[in-house]
Amino acid sequence: MESGKKEQQMSKRRTPGLAARIGRAFVSNFAMWRQTGIRSTWQWTGFRLKCCLGMAEPATLKLWPRQTRFPLTVRLRGSSDMPVFREIFVEEPFSSLRELGNPSFVVDLGANAGYSSAYFLNCFPNARLVAVEPDPRNAEICRLNLAPYGERVRILQGAIWSECTELSLLTQSSETKGRECATQVTEDGTGSQEKVPAWDMETLMQMVHCSEIDLLKIDIEGAERAVFCDRAQSWLERVRNLCIELHGDGCNEAVFGQLSRFTYDLEQAGDVVICRNLRSRKRTE
């Protein structure tokens, strides 16, 4: 009997009470989200409080970070949207790009739910932006989040590749479910019946009537190997600044192999590699 009472007491000690969970929600979330401003901090803390009280979790939540003019929709229930939102607006790997001045044209390859695009649109209020996203579910949320920016934005549901073709969208497995930010495309169609159009960079630039890209952001989950092929030189010469997240040694070799023909100012911000002031070595010799 005594041993049973002791186990119950220990179990109570291990399981935090409602008041303790609510307190932790306020403290931890304020510490985590204060970078995004009071509006998002209050919205996120309110959501966490409802969860602590056992209320049903909604499918989406609207958060309004201090860096944007308009609120953004975040998918919940195991989605990767929240970690991506935190990366863009709390960790701010693109903050140093604010020093670029007044870019007129930005391209976001692998736009996901549109958080990085929204960040750039607010950093550069005179810029036009093209967002490219292969996953139709991500593209739908991206359109919703970028709709307030009107004609400044064009969203293309498709992939970037070494040539114009049709690719297969890798469906989420039990291991990757909830990782919408890690959507991949492939040529062989393994594990997917969902097809998406793909364009090479030259074609994409023609489609959006762009002769020069002031800022190119790339986060395409391994497709860098295809995009940074031998033909990359022709379009890289028309890119002024590049920020890219690399996915493995093969991607590193492909990207920096092509960039070896350029001079640039290199910096790293978390997982993002930033190359400023790209200049062809031919022009500088």
C-alpha positions as CSV (number, residue, x, y, z in Angstrom):
1,M,0.0,0.0,0.0
2,E,2.8,2.4,1.0
3,S,4.7,1.7,-2.2
4,G,1.5,2.4,-4.2
5,K,1.0,5.8,-2.5
6,K,4.7,6.7,-3.2
7,E,4.2,5.9,-6.9
8,Q,1.1,8.1,-7.1
9,Q,3.0,11.0,-5.4
10,M,6.0,10.6,-7.7
11,S,3.6,10.5,-10.7
12,K,2.0,13.8,-9.6
13,R,5.4,15.4,-9.3
14,R,6.4,14.3,-12.7
15,T,3.2,15.5,-14.4
16,P,3.1,19.3,-14.3
17,G,-0.3,20.8,-13.2
18,L,-2.4,23.1,-15.3
19,A,-1.1,26.2,-13.6
20,A,2.5,25.1,-14.2
21,R,1.8,24.4,-17.9
22,I,0.1,27.7,-18.4
23,G,3.0,29.5,-16.7
24,R,5.5,27.7,-19.0
25,A,3.5,28.6,-22.1
26,F,3.6,32.3,-21.2
27,V,7.3,32.3,-20.2
28,S,8.7,30.1,-23.0
29,N,6.6,31.5,-25.8
30,F,7.3,35.1,-24.8
31,A,11.0,34.4,-24.8
32,M,10.8,32.6,-28.2
33,W,8.5,35.0,-30.0
34,R,9.4,38.4,-28.6
35,Q,11.5,39.0,-31.8
36,T,8.4,39.0,-33.9
37,G,6.7,41.8,-31.9
38,I,3.8,42.0,-29.5
39,R,1.1,41.0,-31.9
40,S,2.5,37.6,-32.8
41,T,3.7,37.0,-29.2
42,W,0.1,37.6,-27.9
43,Q,-1.5,35.5,-30.7
44,W,0.9,32.6,-30.2
45,T,0.6,32.7,-26.4
46,G,-3.2,32.8,-26.6
47,F,-3.1,29.7,-28.8
48,R,-0.7,27.9,-26.5
49,L,-3.0,28.8,-23.5
50,K,-6.0,27.2,-25.3
51,C,-4.0,24.1,-25.9
52,C,-3.1,23.9,-22.2
53,L,-6.8,24.2,-21.4
54,G,-7.5,21.2,-23.6
55,M,-9.3,23.1,-26.3
56,A,-9.3,21.7,-29.9
57,E,-6.3,22.8,-32.0
58,P,-7.5,24.8,-35.1
59,A,-6.2,23.9,-38.5
60,T,-4.6,27.3,-39.0
61,L,-3.5,30.3,-37.1
62,K,-3.0,33.9,-38.1
63,L,0.2,35.6,-36.9
64,W,1.3,39.1,-37.5
65,P,5.1,39.6,-37.2
66,R,6.5,43.0,-36.7
67,Q,8.4,42.7,-40.0
68,T,5.3,42.6,-42.2
69,R,2.4,44.9,-43.1
70,F,-0.1,42.1,-43.1
71,P,-0.8,39.0,-41.0
72,L,0.3,35.5,-42.2
73,T,-1.5,32.2,-42.1
74,V,0.3,29.3,-40.4
75,R,-0.9,25.7,-40.7
76,L,-0.9,23.7,-37.5
77,R,-1.6,20.1,-36.6
78,G,1.9,18.9,-37.1
79,S,2.7,21.1,-40.1
80,S,6.3,22.5,-40.6
81,D,4.9,26.0,-41.1
82,M,5.6,27.0,-37.5
83,P,9.3,26.1,-37.6
84,V,9.7,27.9,-40.9
85,F,7.9,31.0,-39.6
86,R,10.2,31.0,-36.6
87,E,13.3,30.7,-38.8
88,I,12.3,33.6,-41.0
89,F,10.9,36.0,-38.5
90,V,12.7,35.1,-35.2
91,E,16.1,33.9,-36.4
92,E,16.1,36.3,-39.4
93,P,18.8,34.7,-41.6
94,F,18.0,37.4,-44.3
95,S,18.3,40.4,-42.0
96,S,21.7,41.5,-43.5
97,L,20.1,41.7,-47.0
98,R,18.2,44.8,-45.8
99,E,21.5,46.6,-46.6
100,L,21.0,45.9,-50.3
101,G,19.3,49.2,-50.7
102,N,16.4,49.2,-53.2
103,P,16.2,46.0,-55.3
104,S,13.6,46.1,-58.0
105,F,13.2,42.4,-58.8
106,V,13.3,39.4,-56.4
107,V,12.8,35.7,-57.2
108,D,12.0,33.2,-54.5
109,L,12.6,29.6,-55.6
110,G,11.1,27.2,-53.1
111,A,8.7,29.8,-51.7
112,N,6.8,27.2,-49.5
113,A,4.1,29.1,-47.6
114,G,5.3,32.5,-48.7
115,Y,7.1,33.6,-45.4
116,S,10.4,34.5,-47.0
117,S,8.6,36.2,-49.9
118,A,6.6,38.3,-47.4
119,Y,9.8,39.2,-45.6
120,F,11.4,40.4,-48.8
121,L,8.3,42.4,-50.0
122,N,8.4,44.3,-46.7
123,C,12.2,44.8,-46.7
124,F,12.1,46.2,-50.3
125,P,8.8,48.1,-50.7
126,N,9.5,49.0,-54.3
127,A,10.4,45.5,-55.5
128,R,8.4,43.1,-57.6
129,L,8.7,39.4,-56.6
130,V,8.1,36.1,-58.3
131,A,7.5,33.1,-56.0
132,V,8.0,29.6,-57.4
133,E,6.6,26.6,-55.4
134,P,6.1,23.0,-56.7
135,D,3.7,21.7,-54.0
136,P,0.1,22.8,-54.8
137,R,-0.9,22.8,-51.1
138,N,2.0,25.0,-50.2
139,A,1.3,27.2,-53.3
140,E,-2.3,27.7,-52.1
141,I,-1.2,29.0,-48.7
142,C,1.5,31.1,-50.4
143,R,-1.2,32.8,-52.5
144,L,-3.2,33.5,-49.4
145,N,-0.3,35.0,-47.6
146,L,0.9,37.1,-50.5
147,A,-2.5,38.3,-51.8
148,P,-2.4,41.6,-49.9
149,Y,0.7,42.6,-52.0
150,G,-1.4,42.6,-55.2
151,E,0.4,43.2,-58.5
152,R,3.8,43.3,-56.9
153,V,3.7,39.5,-56.7
154,R,3.4,36.7,-59.2
155,I,3.1,33.1,-57.9
156,L,4.0,30.1,-60.1
157,Q,3.1,26.6,-59.1
158,G,5.9,24.5,-60.5
159,A,9.6,23.6,-60.1
160,I,12.9,25.0,-61.3
161,W,15.1,22.5,-63.1
162,S,17.9,22.2,-65.7
163,E,15.4,22.1,-68.6
164,C,11.7,22.6,-69.3
165,T,10.0,19.3,-68.5
166,E,7.5,17.6,-66.2
167,L,8.6,16.3,-62.8
168,S,7.0,14.1,-60.2
169,L,6.3,15.6,-56.8
170,L,7.5,13.2,-54.0
171,T,4.5,12.5,-51.8
172,Q,5.0,12.7,-48.0
173,S,5.7,9.4,-46.3
174,S,5.1,8.6,-42.6
175,E,8.6,9.8,-41.9
176,T,8.3,13.1,-43.7
177,K,4.7,13.9,-42.9
178,G,4.4,17.4,-41.5
179,R,7.5,18.6,-43.4
180,E,5.9,20.6,-46.2
181,C,9.0,22.7,-46.3
182,A,11.0,19.7,-47.5
183,T,8.9,18.9,-50.7
184,Q,11.1,17.4,-53.4
185,V,10.8,16.8,-57.1
186,T,12.2,14.0,-59.2
187,E,12.4,12.9,-62.8
188,D,11.8,9.2,-62.3
189,G,8.3,9.4,-60.7
190,T,9.2,7.2,-57.8
191,G,6.5,7.2,-55.2
192,S,4.3,9.8,-56.8
193,Q,1.6,10.2,-59.4
194,E,1.4,14.0,-59.0
195,K,3.1,15.8,-61.8
196,V,4.3,19.4,-61.8
197,P,5.7,21.6,-64.6
198,A,9.3,22.6,-64.4
199,W,11.3,25.3,-66.1
200,D,15.0,26.2,-66.5
201,M,16.1,29.6,-65.3
202,E,16.4,31.1,-68.7
203,T,12.8,30.2,-69.5
204,L,11.5,31.4,-66.1
205,M,13.1,34.8,-66.6
206,Q,11.5,35.1,-70.0
207,M,8.1,34.1,-68.6
208,V,8.2,36.8,-66.0
209,H,9.8,39.4,-68.4
210,C,12.9,39.7,-66.3
211,S,16.3,40.7,-67.7
212,E,18.1,40.9,-64.4
213,I,17.5,39.6,-60.8
214,D,18.6,41.8,-58.0
215,L,18.0,39.1,-55.4
216,L,17.6,35.3,-56.0
217,K,16.6,33.2,-53.0
218,I,16.9,29.4,-53.5
219,D,15.7,26.6,-51.2
220,I,14.8,23.7,-53.4
221,E,15.6,20.6,-51.4
222,G,18.4,19.1,-53.5
223,A,17.4,20.3,-56.9
224,E,20.4,22.7,-56.8
225,R,22.4,19.9,-58.5
226,A,20.1,20.1,-61.6
227,V,19.8,23.9,-61.6
228,F,23.5,24.7,-61.3
229,C,24.4,22.7,-64.4
230,D,26.9,23.8,-67.0
231,R,24.4,26.1,-68.6
232,A,24.0,28.1,-65.3
233,Q,26.6,30.6,-66.4
234,S,24.3,32.3,-68.8
235,W,21.7,33.2,-66.1
236,L,24.1,33.6,-63.2
237,E,25.6,36.6,-65.0
238,R,22.3,38.3,-64.6
239,V,22.0,37.8,-60.9
240,R,23.3,40.4,-58.6
241,N,22.8,38.8,-55.2
242,L,22.2,35.2,-54.2
243,C,21.0,33.5,-51.0
244,I,20.7,29.8,-51.0
245,E,20.2,26.8,-48.6
246,L,22.4,23.9,-49.7
247,H,21.3,20.3,-49.2
248,G,24.3,18.0,-49.1
249,D,27.8,17.7,-50.5
250,G,26.6,17.2,-54.1
251,C,24.8,20.5,-54.0
252,N,27.7,22.3,-52.5
253,E,30.0,21.1,-55.3
254,A,27.5,22.0,-58.0
255,V,26.8,25.5,-56.7
256,F,30.3,26.5,-55.8
257,G,31.6,24.9,-58.9
258,Q,29.5,27.3,-61.0
259,L,30.2,30.2,-58.7
260,S,34.0,29.7,-59.1
261,R,33.7,31.8,-62.3
262,F,32.4,34.8,-60.2
263,T,33.7,37.0,-57.5
264,Y,31.4,37.8,-54.6
265,D,31.2,38.7,-50.9
266,L,30.4,35.5,-49.0
267,E,28.6,35.2,-45.6
268,Q,26.7,32.5,-43.8
269,A,23.6,33.1,-41.7
270,G,22.4,29.8,-40.1
271,D,21.8,27.4,-43.0
272,V,21.7,30.1,-45.5
273,V,24.7,31.0,-47.7
274,I,24.6,34.6,-49.0
275,C,26.7,35.7,-52.0
276,R,26.5,39.5,-52.5
277,N,27.7,41.5,-55.5
278,L,28.1,38.7,-57.9
279,R,30.5,39.7,-60.7
280,S,31.7,37.6,-63.6
281,R,35.5,37.2,-63.5
282,K,35.5,38.0,-67.2
283,R,34.3,41.5,-66.4
284,T,36.7,42.1,-63.5
285,E,39.8,40.9,-65.4
